C-alpha cells in the first residue's frame, strides 16, 4: 500500500460495480442454478470451475462484440456455457432470463453504508461493463438508490473494459462536467484484469478492493496504490485521515 499518498487528497472515486460493489460471483452462480438443475448437475462442478469458464466466455464475447449490451451478451454466452460444460442447451427464453438476472445480483454487505460514508468527501462515478438498464435495476434494488454523480456504462462507450477507451471516456466526462482532472481520481475496483491494469495504462491511481476469495478478474501481477479487503475498510481509512 502507498505510504506517501493520502486518500483525502483526491476528489473523485470511479467505481467498478460488479465484483466491487455487487457480489457478481454469487449472482452468477445463483443465475446458473436453473441450467445445472435441469441437467441434474447441481453438484457436478466446483464454483471455481463454473466462474472460470464464465469469465473466459464473457471476455471473449466482449472482445468479439464490443457494442453488444451486457444483458444481451450474457444471453449470448449462456448456451456457449452449456456447451463447454457438456449440458443440454437452454432455450432462448432461459438465456434471456440469465441475461436479465444482473439487476438482482446482491450487493456486498458493506457496500451501501460505505458508499454513503465516502460520498461525504468524494464525487462518486460508475464505470461499468453493464448496460444502462441493468445498472439502473441494480441501483434501484441492491444498491438501495445510493446516488452517483455520473454513470458511464459499456453501452455508452461502445467498448468493454479493459479497453482503455472506457477510462479515457470517463476521464473526459469528469473533467468536462466536474472540473476533476485525472490526477484527482482514484479507480476503485476488485478486478485486476478489468480495472487496475488498464487504469495504470491511462495514468490513474487505484484502490484495490480485494474481496477475499474472489475468483474472477485476478491476475498474477497485482497493481494498486491502496489495498483493502472491503470498501468499508477504505471508508475507515479515509475517516482516520480526516480525524
Biotite code that builds the C-alpha atoms (Angstrom):
import biotite.structure as struc

atoms = struc.array([
    struc.Atom([0.000, 0.000, 0.000], chain_id="A", res_id=1, res_name="UNK", atom_name="CA", element="C"),
    struc.Atom([1.190, 3.506, -0.761], chain_id="A", res_id=2, res_name="UNK", atom_name="CA", element="C"),
    struc.Atom([2.656, 5.273, 2.268], chain_id="A", res_id=3, res_name="UNK", atom_name="CA", element="C"),
    struc.Atom([3.170, 8.717, 0.744], chain_id="A", res_id=4, res_name="UNK", atom_name="CA", element="C"),
    struc.Atom([-0.343, 9.103, -0.645], chain_id="A", res_id=5, res_name="UNK", atom_name="CA", element="C"),
    struc.Atom([-3.451, 10.255, 1.188], chain_id="A", res_id=6, res_name="UNK", atom_name="CA", element="C"),
    struc.Atom([-6.930, 9.183, 0.181], chain_id="A", res_id=7, res_name="UNK", atom_name="CA", element="C"),
    struc.Atom([-8.255, 12.523, 1.348], chain_id="A", res_id=8, res_name="UNK", atom_name="CA", element="C"),
    struc.Atom([-6.152, 14.389, -1.243], chain_id="A", res_id=9, res_name="UNK", atom_name="CA", element="C"),
    struc.Atom([-8.356, 13.068, -4.074], chain_id="A", res_id=10, res_name="UNK", atom_name="CA", element="C"),
    struc.Atom([-11.724, 14.370, -5.256], chain_id="A", res_id=11, res_name="UNK", atom_name="CA", element="C"),
    struc.Atom([-13.408, 11.528, -7.110], chain_id="A", res_id=12, res_name="UNK", atom_name="CA", element="C"),
    struc.Atom([-13.788, 7.759, -6.849], chain_id="A", res_id=13, res_name="UNK", atom_name="CA", element="C"),
    struc.Atom([-14.505, 5.883, -10.058], chain_id="A", res_id=14, res_name="UNK", atom_name="CA", element="C"),
    struc.Atom([-16.085, 2.534, -9.266], chain_id="A", res_id=15, res_name="UNK", atom_name="CA", element="C"),
    struc.Atom([-16.289, -0.753, -10.929], chain_id="A", res_id=16, res_name="UNK", atom_name="CA", element="C"),
    struc.Atom([-19.643, -2.128, -9.746], chain_id="A", res_id=17, res_name="UNK", atom_name="CA", element="C"),
    struc.Atom([-19.911, -5.856, -10.403], chain_id="A", res_id=18, res_name="UNK", atom_name="CA", element="C"),
    struc.Atom([-17.263, -7.586, -8.330], chain_id="A", res_id=19, res_name="UNK", atom_name="CA", element="C"),
    struc.Atom([-16.536, -4.482, -6.245], chain_id="A", res_id=20, res_name="UNK", atom_name="CA", element="C"),
    struc.Atom([-19.881, -3.155, -5.013], chain_id="A", res_id=21, res_name="UNK", atom_name="CA", element="C"),
    struc.Atom([-22.018, -6.104, -6.098], chain_id="A", res_id=22, res_name="UNK", atom_name="CA", element="C"),
    struc.Atom([-21.207, -9.754, -5.411], chain_id="A", res_id=23, res_name="UNK", atom_name="CA", element="C"),
    struc.Atom([-21.384, -10.798, -9.024], chain_id="A", res_id=24, res_name="UNK", atom_name="CA", element="C"),
    struc.Atom([-19.892, -14.232, -8.360], chain_id="A", res_id=25, res_name="UNK", atom_name="CA", element="C"),
    struc.Atom([-22.776, -15.138, -6.060], chain_id="A", res_id=26, res_name="UNK", atom_name="CA", element="C"),
    struc.Atom([-25.202, -13.550, -8.528], chain_id="A", res_id=27, res_name="UNK", atom_name="CA", element="C"),
    struc.Atom([-23.848, -15.528, -11.467], chain_id="A", res_id=28, res_name="UNK", atom_name="CA", element="C"),
    struc.Atom([-23.769, -18.815, -9.576], chain_id="A", res_id=29, res_name="UNK", atom_name="CA", element="C"),
    struc.Atom([-27.367, -18.264, -8.474], chain_id="A", res_id=30, res_name="UNK", atom_name="CA", element="C"),
    struc.Atom([-28.428, -17.472, -12.036], chain_id="A", res_id=31, res_name="UNK", atom_name="CA", element="C"),
    struc.Atom([-26.751, -20.675, -13.260], chain_id="A", res_id=32, res_name="UNK", atom_name="CA", element="C"),
    struc.Atom([-28.758, -22.900, -10.913], chain_id="A", res_id=33, res_name="UNK", atom_name="CA", element="C"),
    struc.Atom([-31.696, -23.496, -13.304], chain_id="A", res_id=34, res_name="UNK", atom_name="CA", element="C"),
    struc.Atom([-29.327, -24.727, -16.036], chain_id="A", res_id=35, res_name="UNK", atom_name="CA", element="C"),
    struc.Atom([-27.488, -27.020, -13.644], chain_id="A", res_id=36, res_name="UNK", atom_name="CA", element="C"),
    struc.Atom([-30.686, -28.319, -12.085], chain_id="A", res_id=37, res_name="UNK", atom_name="CA", element="C"),
    struc.Atom([-32.226, -29.055, -15.485], chain_id="A", res_id=38, res_name="UNK", atom_name="CA", element="C"),
    struc.Atom([-29.194, -31.198, -16.289], chain_id="A", res_id=39, res_name="UNK", atom_name="CA", element="C"),
    struc.Atom([-29.002, -32.910, -12.884], chain_id="A", res_id=40, res_name="UNK", atom_name="CA", element="C"),
    struc.Atom([-25.598, -31.263, -12.493], chain_id="A", res_id=41, res_name="UNK", atom_name="CA", element="C"),
    struc.Atom([-26.104, -29.153, -9.373], chain_id="A", res_id=42, res_name="UNK", atom_name="CA", element="C"),
    struc.Atom([-23.109, -30.754, -7.623], chain_id="A", res_id=43, res_name="UNK", atom_name="CA", element="C"),
    struc.Atom([-21.098, -31.681, -10.690], chain_id="A", res_id=44, res_name="UNK", atom_name="CA", element="C"),
    struc.Atom([-18.868, -28.613, -10.942], chain_id="A", res_id=45, res_name="UNK", atom_name="CA", element="C"),
    struc.Atom([-16.935, -26.516, -8.446], chain_id="A", res_id=46, res_name="UNK", atom_name="CA", element="C"),
    struc.Atom([-17.773, -22.831, -8.162], chain_id="A", res_id=47, res_name="UNK", atom_name="CA", element="C"),
    struc.Atom([-14.234, -22.066, -9.297], chain_id="A", res_id=48, res_name="UNK", atom_name="CA", element="C"),
    struc.Atom([-14.692, -24.078, -12.484], chain_id="A", res_id=49, res_name="UNK", atom_name="CA", element="C"),
    struc.Atom([-18.057, -22.513, -13.278], chain_id="A", res_id=50, res_name="UNK", atom_name="CA", element="C"),
    struc.Atom([-16.765, -18.979, -12.757], chain_id="A", res_id=51, res_name="UNK", atom_name="CA", element="C"),
    struc.Atom([-13.538, -19.605, -14.665], chain_id="A", res_id=52, res_name="UNK", atom_name="CA", element="C"),
    struc.Atom([-15.458, -20.862, -17.708], chain_id="A", res_id=53, res_name="UNK", atom_name="CA", element="C"),
    struc.Atom([-17.948, -17.999, -17.410], chain_id="A", res_id=54, res_name="UNK", atom_name="CA", element="C"),
    struc.Atom([-15.185, -15.391, -17.224], chain_id="A", res_id=55, res_name="UNK", atom_name="CA", element="C"),
    struc.Atom([-13.395, -16.816, -20.266], chain_id="A", res_id=56, res_name="UNK", atom_name="CA", element="C"),
    struc.Atom([-16.582, -16.799, -22.329], chain_id="A", res_id=57, res_name="UNK", atom_name="CA", element="C"),
    struc.Atom([-17.589, -13.332, -21.168], chain_id="A", res_id=58, res_name="UNK", atom_name="CA", element="C"),
    struc.Atom([-14.189, -11.801, -22.008], chain_id="A", res_id=59, res_name="UNK", atom_name="CA", element="C"),
    struc.Atom([-14.145, -13.457, -25.425], chain_id="A", res_id=60, res_name="UNK", atom_name="CA", element="C"),
    struc.Atom([-17.683, -12.279, -26.248], chain_id="A", res_id=61, res_name="UNK", atom_name="CA", element="C"),
    struc.Atom([-16.916, -8.736, -25.095], chain_id="A", res_id=62, res_name="UNK", atom_name="CA", element="C"),
    struc.Atom([-13.869, -8.642, -27.364], chain_id="A", res_id=63, res_name="UNK", atom_name="CA", element="C"),
    struc.Atom([-15.849, -10.068, -30.288], chain_id="A", res_id=64, res_name="UNK", atom_name="CA", element="C"),
    struc.Atom([-18.962, -7.896, -29.900], chain_id="A", res_id=65, res_name="UNK", atom_name="CA", element="C"),
    struc.Atom([-17.903, -4.737, -28.033], chain_id="A", res_id=66, res_name="UNK", atom_name="CA", element="C"),
    struc.Atom([-21.098, -2.851, -28.811], chain_id="A", res_id=67, res_name="UNK", atom_name="CA", element="C"),
    struc.Atom([-23.480, -5.592, -27.631], chain_id="A", res_id=68, res_name="UNK", atom_name="CA", element="C"),
    struc.Atom([-25.369, -4.542, -24.455], chain_id="A", res_id=69, res_name="UNK", atom_name="CA", element="C"),
    struc.Atom([-24.392, -6.604, -21.450], chain_id="A", res_id=70, res_name="UNK", atom_name="CA", element="C"),
    struc.Atom([-27.759, -8.294, -20.848], chain_id="A", res_id=71, res_name="UNK", atom_name="CA", element="C"),
    struc.Atom([-27.777, -9.455, -24.466], chain_id="A", res_id=72, res_name="UNK", atom_name="CA", element="C"),
    struc.Atom([-24.151, -10.531, -24.183], chain_id="A", res_id=73, res_name="UNK", atom_name="CA", element="C"),
    struc.Atom([-24.958, -12.731, -21.181], chain_id="A", res_id=74, res_name="UNK", atom_name="CA", element="C"),
    struc.Atom([-27.849, -14.277, -23.080], chain_id="A", res_id=75, res_name="UNK", atom_name="CA", element="C"),
    struc.Atom([-25.447, -14.970, -25.954], chain_id="A", res_id=76, res_name="UNK", atom_name="CA", element="C"),
    struc.Atom([-22.866, -16.766, -23.807], chain_id="A", res_id=77, res_name="UNK", atom_name="CA", element="C"),
    struc.Atom([-25.379, -18.837, -21.817], chain_id="A", res_id=78, res_name="UNK", atom_name="CA", element="C"),
    struc.Atom([-25.711, -21.569, -24.477], chain_id="A", res_id=79, res_name="UNK", atom_name="CA", element="C"),
    struc.Atom([-21.944, -21.460, -25.029], chain_id="A", res_id=80, res_name="UNK", atom_name="CA", element="C"),
    struc.Atom([-21.506, -22.109, -21.327], chain_id="A", res_id=81, res_name="UNK", atom_name="CA", element="C"),
    struc.Atom([-23.816, -25.102, -21.616], chain_id="A", res_id=82, res_name="UNK", atom_name="CA", element="C"),
    struc.Atom([-21.706, -26.462, -24.488], chain_id="A", res_id=83, res_name="UNK", atom_name="CA", element="C"),
    struc.Atom([-18.473, -26.002, -22.530], chain_id="A", res_id=84, res_name="UNK", atom_name="CA", element="C"),
    struc.Atom([-19.984, -27.851, -19.569], chain_id="A", res_id=85, res_name="UNK", atom_name="CA", element="C"),
    struc.Atom([-21.460, -30.583, -21.796], chain_id="A", res_id=86, res_name="UNK", atom_name="CA", element="C"),
    struc.Atom([-25.002, -29.711, -20.759], chain_id="A", res_id=87, res_name="UNK", atom_name="CA", element="C"),
    struc.Atom([-28.215, -29.558, -22.772], chain_id="A", res_id=88, res_name="UNK", atom_name="CA", element="C"),
    struc.Atom([-28.623, -26.186, -24.474], chain_id="A", res_id=89, res_name="UNK", atom_name="CA", element="C"),
    struc.Atom([-31.010, -23.764, -22.758], chain_id="A", res_id=90, res_name="UNK", atom_name="CA", element="C"),
    struc.Atom([-33.970, -22.267, -24.582], chain_id="A", res_id=91, res_name="UNK", atom_name="CA", element="C"),
    struc.Atom([-33.854, -18.704, -25.852], chain_id="A", res_id=92, res_name="UNK", atom_name="CA", element="C"),
    struc.Atom([-36.198, -17.693, -23.013], chain_id="A", res_id=93, res_name="UNK", atom_name="CA", element="C"),
    struc.Atom([-33.885, -19.287, -20.455], chain_id="A", res_id=94, res_name="UNK", atom_name="CA", element="C"),
    struc.Atom([-30.902, -17.498, -21.985], chain_id="A", res_id=95, res_name="UNK", atom_name="CA", element="C"),
    struc.Atom([-32.762, -14.183, -21.850], chain_id="A", res_id=96, res_name="UNK", atom_name="CA", element="C"),
    struc.Atom([-33.613, -14.809, -18.189], chain_id="A", res_id=97, res_name="UNK", atom_name="CA", element="C"),
    struc.Atom([-29.928, -15.329, -17.434], chain_id="A", res_id=98, res_name="UNK", atom_name="CA", element="C"),
    struc.Atom([-29.132, -12.024, -19.134], chain_id="A", res_id=99, res_name="UNK", atom_name="CA", element="C"),
    struc.Atom([-31.860, -10.263, -17.170], chain_id="A", res_id=100, res_name="UNK", atom_name="CA", element="C"),
    struc.Atom([-30.553, -11.544, -13.822], chain_id="A", res_id=101, res_name="UNK", atom_name="CA", element="C"),
    struc.Atom([-27.938, -8.797, -13.435], chain_id="A", res_id=102, res_name="UNK", atom_name="CA", element="C"),
    struc.Atom([-30.177, -6.352, -11.581], chain_id="A", res_id=103, res_name="UNK", atom_name="CA", element="C"),
    struc.Atom([-30.847, -8.943, -8.883], chain_id="A", res_id=104, res_name="UNK", atom_name="CA", element="C"),
    struc.Atom([-27.217, -9.778, -8.138], chain_id="A", res_id=105, res_name="UNK", atom_name="CA", element="C"),
    struc.Atom([-26.673, -8.880, -4.451], chain_id="A", res_id=106, res_name="UNK", atom_name="CA", element="C"),
    struc.Atom([-24.585, -6.042, -3.063], chain_id="A", res_id=107, res_name="UNK", atom_name="CA", element="C"),
    struc.Atom([-21.798, -6.910, -0.654], chain_id="A", res_id=108, res_name="UNK", atom_name="CA", element="C"),
    struc.Atom([-22.941, -6.331, 2.955], chain_id="A", res_id=109, res_name="UNK", atom_name="CA", element="C"),
    struc.Atom([-20.643, -3.313, 3.472], chain_id="A", res_id=110, res_name="UNK", atom_name="CA", element="C"),
    struc.Atom([-21.299, -1.587, 0.142], chain_id="A", res_id=111, res_name="UNK", atom_name="CA", element="C"),
    struc.Atom([-24.243, 0.733, 0.733], chain_id="A", res_id=112, res_name="UNK", atom_name="CA", element="C"),
    struc.Atom([-23.073, 2.079, 4.093], chain_id="A", res_id=113, res_name="UNK", atom_name="CA", element="C"),
    struc.Atom([-19.539, 2.582, 2.755], chain_id="A", res_id=114, res_name="UNK", atom_name="CA", element="C"),
    struc.Atom([-20.768, 4.480, -0.313], chain_id="A", res_id=115, res_name="UNK", atom_name="CA", element="C"),
    struc.Atom([-22.796, 6.803, 1.880], chain_id="A", res_id=116, res_name="UNK", atom_name="CA", element="C"),
    struc.Atom([-19.740, 7.499, 4.020], chain_id="A", res_id=117, res_name="UNK", atom_name="CA", element="C"),
    struc.Atom([-17.435, 8.031, 1.042], chain_id="A", res_id=118, res_name="UNK", atom_name="CA", element="C"),
    struc.Atom([-19.797, 10.398, -0.758], chain_id="A", res_id=119, res_name="UNK", atom_name="CA", element="C"),
    struc.Atom([-19.386, 12.952, 2.050], chain_id="A", res_id=120, res_name="UNK", atom_name="CA", element="C"),
    struc.Atom([-15.869, 13.560, 0.684], chain_id="A", res_id=121, res_name="UNK", atom_name="CA", element="C"),
    struc.Atom([-15.825, 12.384, -2.943], chain_id="A", res_id=122, res_name="UNK", atom_name="CA", element="C"),
    struc.Atom([-17.808, 12.588, -6.098], chain_id="A", res_id=123, res_name="UNK", atom_name="CA", element="C"),
    struc.Atom([-18.855, 9.030, -6.929], chain_id="A", res_id=124, res_name="UNK", atom_name="CA", element="C"),
    struc.Atom([-18.722, 7.811, -10.528], chain_id="A", res_id=125, res_name="UNK", atom_name="CA", element="C"),
    struc.Atom([-19.651, 4.442, -12.024], chain_id="A", res_id=126, res_name="UNK", atom_name="CA", element="C"),
    struc.Atom([-17.596, 2.944, -14.856], chain_id="A", res_id=127, res_name="UNK", atom_name="CA", element="C"),
    struc.Atom([-19.272, -0.385, -15.523], chain_id="A", res_id=128, res_name="UNK", atom_name="CA", element="C"),
    struc.Atom([-19.279, -3.049, -18.191], chain_id="A", res_id=129, res_name="UNK", atom_name="CA", element="C"),
    struc.Atom([-23.039, -3.494, -17.991], chain_id="A", res_id=130, res_name="UNK", atom_name="CA", element="C"),
    struc.Atom([-25.794, -1.740, -19.933], chain_id="A", res_id=131, res_name="UNK", atom_name="CA", element="C"),
    struc.Atom([-27.789, 1.216, -18.618], chain_id="A", res_id=132, res_name="UNK", atom_name="CA", element="C"),
    struc.Atom([-30.918, -0.812, -17.865], chain_id="A", res_id=133, res_name="UNK", atom_name="CA", element="C"),
    struc.Atom([-29.060, -3.437, -15.862], chain_id="A", res_id=134, res_name="UNK", atom_name="CA", element="C"),
    struc.Atom([-27.262, -0.832, -13.778], chain_id="A", res_id=135, res_name="UNK", atom_name="CA", element="C"),
    struc.Atom([-30.491, 1.078, -13.168], chain_id="A", res_id=136, res_name="UNK", atom_name="CA", element="C"),
    struc.Atom([-32.044, -2.103, -11.778], chain_id="A", res_id=137, res_name="UNK", atom_name="CA", element="C"),
    struc.Atom([-29.020, -2.685, -9.549], chain_id="A", res_id=138, res_name="UNK", atom_name="CA", element="C"),
    struc.Atom([-29.004, 0.896, -8.303], chain_id="A", res_id=139, res_name="UNK", atom_name="CA", element="C"),
    struc.Atom([-32.719, 0.876, -7.504], chain_id="A", res_id=140, res_name="UNK", atom_name="CA", element="C"),
    struc.Atom([-32.528, -2.552, -5.863], chain_id="A", res_id=141, res_name="UNK", atom_name="CA", element="C"),
    struc.Atom([-29.358, -3.945, -4.252], chain_id="A", res_id=142, res_name="UNK", atom_name="CA", element="C"),
    struc.Atom([-27.626, -0.533, -4.038], chain_id="A", res_id=143, res_name="UNK", atom_name="CA", element="C"),
    struc.Atom([-30.714, 0.981, -2.377], chain_id="A", res_id=144, res_name="UNK", atom_name="CA", element="C"),
    struc.Atom([-30.758, 4.106, -4.511], chain_id="A", res_id=145, res_name="UNK", atom_name="CA", element="C"),
    struc.Atom([-27.356, 5.443, -3.442], chain_id="A", res_id=146, res_name="UNK", atom_name="CA", element="C"),
    struc.Atom([-26.831, 8.484, -5.691], chain_id="A", res_id=147, res_name="UNK", atom_name="CA", element="C"),
    struc.Atom([-23.912, 8.602, -8.100], chain_id="A", res_id=148, res_name="UNK", atom_name="CA", element="C"),
    struc.Atom([-22.695, 11.814, -9.695], chain_id="A", res_id=149, res_name="UNK", atom_name="CA", element="C"),
    struc.Atom([-22.107, 10.158, -13.069], chain_id="A", res_id=150, res_name="UNK", atom_name="CA", element="C"),
    struc.Atom([-22.820, 6.738, -14.548], chain_id="A", res_id=151, res_name="UNK", atom_name="CA", element="C"),
    struc.Atom([-20.836, 5.525, -17.555], chain_id="A", res_id=152, res_name="UNK", atom_name="CA", element="C"),
    struc.Atom([-21.575, 2.062, -18.937], chain_id="A", res_id=153, res_name="UNK", atom_name="CA", element="C"),
    struc.Atom([-20.084, -0.002, -21.730], chain_id="A", res_id=154, res_name="UNK", atom_name="CA", element="C"),
    struc.Atom([-23.264, 0.761, -23.650], chain_id="A", res_id=155, res_name="UNK", atom_name="CA", element="C"),
    struc.Atom([-22.373, 4.467, -23.538], chain_id="A", res_id=156, res_name="UNK", atom_name="CA", element="C"),
    struc.Atom([-18.809, 3.929, -24.722], chain_id="A", res_id=157, res_name="UNK", atom_name="CA", element="C"),
    struc.Atom([-19.284, 1.116, -27.225], chain_id="A", res_id=158, res_name="UNK", atom_name="CA", element="C"),
    struc.Atom([-16.451, -0.961, -25.785], chain_id="A", res_id=159, res_name="UNK", atom_name="CA", element="C"),
    struc.Atom([-15.862, -3.056, -22.679], chain_id="A", res_id=160, res_name="UNK", atom_name="CA", element="C"),
    struc.Atom([-13.176, -2.747, -20.043], chain_id="A", res_id=161, res_name="UNK", atom_name="CA", element="C"),
    struc.Atom([-10.256, -3.455, -20.062], chain_id="A", res_id=162, res_name="UNK", atom_name="CA", element="C"),
    struc.Atom([-10.267, -1.314, -23.223], chain_id="A", res_id=163, res_name="UNK", atom_name="CA", element="C"),
    struc.Atom([-8.546, 1.967, -22.272], chain_id="A", res_id=164, res_name="UNK", atom_name="CA", element="C"),
    struc.Atom([-11.231, 3.803, -24.262], chain_id="A", res_id=165, res_name="UNK", atom_name="CA", element="C"),
    struc.Atom([-13.659, 3.304, -21.383], chain_id="A", res_id=166, res_name="UNK", atom_name="CA", element="C"),
    struc.Atom([-11.337, 5.019, -18.929], chain_id="A", res_id=167, res_name="UNK", atom_name="CA", element="C"),
    struc.Atom([-10.497, 7.796, -21.363], chain_id="A", res_id=168, res_name="UNK", atom_name="CA", element="C"),
    struc.Atom([-14.211, 8.423, -21.946], chain_id="A", res_id=169, res_name="UNK", atom_name="CA", element="C"),
    struc.Atom([-14.831, 8.618, -18.199], chain_id="A", res_id=170, res_name="UNK", atom_name="CA", element="C"),
    struc.Atom([-11.917, 10.999, -17.663], chain_id="A", res_id=171, res_name="UNK", atom_name="CA", element="C"),
    struc.Atom([-13.136, 13.343, -20.391], chain_id="A", res_id=172, res_name="UNK", atom_name="CA", element="C"),
    struc.Atom([-16.589, 13.382, -18.837], chain_id="A", res_id=173, res_name="UNK", atom_name="CA", element="C"),
    struc.Atom([-15.485, 14.062, -15.263], chain_id="A", res_id=174, res_name="UNK", atom_name="CA", element="C"),
    struc.Atom([-13.177, 16.878, -16.340], chain_id="A", res_id=175, res_name="UNK", atom_name="CA", element="C"),
    struc.Atom([-15.852, 18.457, -18.537], chain_id="A", res_id=176, res_name="UNK", atom_name="CA", element="C"),
    struc.Atom([-18.683, 18.079, -16.020], chain_id="A", res_id=177, res_name="UNK", atom_name="CA", element="C"),
    struc.Atom([-16.931, 18.473, -12.659], chain_id="A", res_id=178, res_name="UNK", atom_name="CA", element="C"),
    struc.Atom([-13.559, 20.059, -13.415], chain_id="A", res_id=179, res_name="UNK", atom_name="CA", element="C"),
    struc.Atom([-11.859, 16.974, -11.940], chain_id="A", res_id=180, res_name="UNK", atom_name="CA", element="C"),
    struc.Atom([-8.527, 16.116, -13.521], chain_id="A", res_id=181, res_name="UNK", atom_name="CA", element="C"),
    struc.Atom([-7.111, 12.582, -13.869], chain_id="A", res_id=182, res_name="UNK", atom_name="CA", element="C"),
    struc.Atom([-4.657, 13.133, -11.037], chain_id="A", res_id=183, res_name="UNK", atom_name="CA", element="C"),
    struc.Atom([-7.622, 13.723, -8.696], chain_id="A", res_id=184, res_name="UNK", atom_name="CA", element="C"),
    struc.Atom([-9.299, 10.376, -9.498], chain_id="A", res_id=185, res_name="UNK", atom_name="CA", element="C"),
    struc.Atom([-8.934, 7.001, -7.761], chain_id="A", res_id=186, res_name="UNK", atom_name="CA", element="C"),
    struc.Atom([-10.093, 3.954, -9.710], chain_id="A", res_id=187, res_name="UNK", atom_name="CA", element="C"),
    struc.Atom([-11.720, 1.767, -7.056], chain_id="A", res_id=188, res_name="UNK", atom_name="CA", element="C"),
    struc.Atom([-12.216, -1.845, -8.041], chain_id="A", res_id=189, res_name="UNK", atom_name="CA", element="C"),
    struc.Atom([-11.739, -5.544, -7.364], chain_id="A", res_id=190, res_name="UNK", atom_name="CA", element="C"),
    struc.Atom([-10.702, -6.767, -10.804], chain_id="A", res_id=191, res_name="UNK", atom_name="CA", element="C"),
    struc.Atom([-7.072, -6.533, -11.738], chain_id="A", res_id=192, res_name="UNK", atom_name="CA", element="C"),
    struc.Atom([-7.971, -7.602, -15.295], chain_id="A", res_id=193, res_name="UNK", atom_name="CA", element="C"),
    struc.Atom([-10.846, -5.191, -15.924], chain_id="A", res_id=194, res_name="UNK", atom_name="CA", element="C"),
    struc.Atom([-9.699, -2.177, -13.893], chain_id="A", res_id=195, res_name="UNK", atom_name="CA", element="C"),
    struc.Atom([-6.310, -1.940, -12.231], chain_id="A", res_id=196, res_name="UNK", atom_name="CA", element="C"),
    struc.Atom([-4.140, -2.883, -15.191], chain_id="A", res_id=197, res_name="UNK", atom_name="CA", element="C"),
    struc.Atom([-5.918, -0.617, -17.707], chain_id="A", res_id=198, res_name="UNK", atom_name="CA", element="C"),
    struc.Atom([-6.194, 2.182, -15.112], chain_id="A", res_id=199, res_name="UNK", atom_name="CA", element="C"),
    struc.Atom([-2.421, 2.201, -14.787], chain_id="A", res_id=200, res_name="UNK", atom_name="CA", element="C"),
    struc.Atom([-2.106, 2.431, -18.563], chain_id="A", res_id=201, res_name="UNK", atom_name="CA", element="C"),
    struc.Atom([-4.010, 5.726, -18.525], chain_id="A", res_id=202, res_name="UNK", atom_name="CA", element="C"),
    struc.Atom([-2.088, 7.030, -15.506], chain_id="A", res_id=203, res_name="UNK", atom_name="CA", element="C"),
    struc.Atom([-4.699, 6.616, -12.760], chain_id="A", res_id=204, res_name="UNK", atom_name="CA", element="C"),
    struc.Atom([-4.121, 5.829, -9.117], chain_id="A", res_id=205, res_name="UNK", atom_name="CA", element="C"),
    struc.Atom([-6.126, 2.837, -7.940], chain_id="A", res_id=206, res_name="UNK", atom_name="CA", element="C"),
    struc.Atom([-7.526, 1.306, -4.785], chain_id="A", res_id=207, res_name="UNK", atom_name="CA", element="C"),
    struc.Atom([-7.816, -2.480, -4.838], chain_id="A", res_id=208, res_name="UNK", atom_name="CA", element="C"),
    struc.Atom([-10.907, -3.771, -3.058], chain_id="A", res_id=209, res_name="UNK", atom_name="CA", element="C"),
    struc.Atom([-9.740, -7.365, -2.804], chain_id="A", res_id=210, res_name="UNK", atom_name="CA", element="C"),
    struc.Atom([-12.975, -9.122, -1.824], chain_id="A", res_id=211, res_name="UNK", atom_name="CA", element="C"),
    struc.Atom([-11.051, -12.128, -0.412], chain_id="A", res_id=212, res_name="UNK", atom_name="CA", element="C"),
    struc.Atom([-11.963, -15.377, -2.100], chain_id="A", res_id=213, res_name="UNK", atom_name="CA", element="C"),
    struc.Atom([-12.886, -13.697, -5.388], chain_id="A", res_id=214, res_name="UNK", atom_name="CA", element="C"),
    struc.Atom([-12.074, -15.831, -8.414], chain_id="A", res_id=215, res_name="UNK", atom_name="CA", element="C"),
    struc.Atom([-12.813, -13.681, -11.461], chain_id="A", res_id=216, res_name="UNK", atom_name="CA", element="C"),
    struc.Atom([-10.625, -10.804, -12.555], chain_id="A", res_id=217, res_name="UNK", atom_name="CA", element="C"),
    struc.Atom([-7.448, -11.801, -10.742], chain_id="A", res_id=218, res_name="UNK", atom_name="CA", element="C"),
    struc.Atom([-4.061, -11.610, -12.464], chain_id="A", res_id=219, res_name="UNK", atom_name="CA", element="C"),
    struc.Atom([-0.594, -12.743, -11.500], chain_id="A", res_id=220, res_name="UNK", atom_name="CA", element="C"),
    struc.Atom([0.707, -9.170, -11.382], chain_id="A", res_id=221, res_name="UNK", atom_name="CA", element="C"),
    struc.Atom([-1.182, -7.117, -8.793], chain_id="A", res_id=222, res_name="UNK", atom_name="CA", element="C"),
    struc.Atom([-1.209, -3.373, -9.438], chain_id="A", res_id=223, res_name="UNK", atom_name="CA", element="C"),
    struc.Atom([-2.585, -0.884, -6.905], chain_id="A", res_id=224, res_name="UNK", atom_name="CA", element="C"),
    struc.Atom([-1.785, 2.171, -4.801], chain_id="A", res_id=225, res_name="UNK", atom_name="CA", element="C"),
    struc.Atom([-4.051, 1.235, -1.891], chain_id="A", res_id=226, res_name="UNK", atom_name="CA", element="C"),
    struc.Atom([-5.335, -2.192, -0.887], chain_id="A", res_id=227, res_name="UNK", atom_name="CA", element="C"),
    struc.Atom([-8.374, -3.013, 1.269], chain_id="A", res_id=228, res_name="UNK", atom_name="CA", element="C"),
    struc.Atom([-10.340, -6.207, 1.749], chain_id="A", res_id=229, res_name="UNK", atom_name="CA", element="C"),
    struc.Atom([-13.669, -4.328, 1.662], chain_id="A", res_id=230, res_name="UNK", atom_name="CA", element="C"),
    struc.Atom([-14.999, -0.930, 0.687], chain_id="A", res_id=231, res_name="UNK", atom_name="CA", element="C"),
    struc.Atom([-15.911, -0.412, 4.319], chain_id="A", res_id=232, res_name="UNK", atom_name="CA", element="C"),
    struc.Atom([-12.211, -0.630, 5.214], chain_id="A", res_id=233, res_name="UNK", atom_name="CA", element="C"),
    struc.Atom([-11.447, 2.047, 2.632], chain_id="A", res_id=234, res_name="UNK", atom_name="CA", element="C"),
    struc.Atom([-14.059, 4.316, 4.216], chain_id="A", res_id=235, res_name="UNK", atom_name="CA", element="C"),
    struc.Atom([-12.481, 3.640, 7.616], chain_id="A", res_id=236, res_name="UNK", atom_name="CA", element="C"),
    struc.Atom([-9.047, 4.635, 6.271], chain_id="A", res_id=237, res_name="UNK", atom_name="CA", element="C"),
    struc.Atom([-10.397, 7.875, 4.814], chain_id="A", res_id=238, res_name="UNK", atom_name="CA", element="C"),
    struc.Atom([-12.071, 8.804, 8.074], chain_id="A", res_id=239, res_name="UNK", atom_name="CA", element="C"),
    struc.Atom([-8.876, 8.105, 10.060], chain_id="A", res_id=240, res_name="UNK", atom_name="CA", element="C"),
    struc.Atom([-7.041, 10.569, 7.808], chain_id="A", res_id=241, res_name="UNK", atom_name="CA", element="C"),
    struc.Atom([-9.673, 13.196, 8.492], chain_id="A", res_id=242, res_name="UNK", atom_name="CA", element="C"),
    struc.Atom([-9.529, 12.960, 12.284], chain_id="A", res_id=243, res_name="UNK", atom_name="CA", element="C"),
])
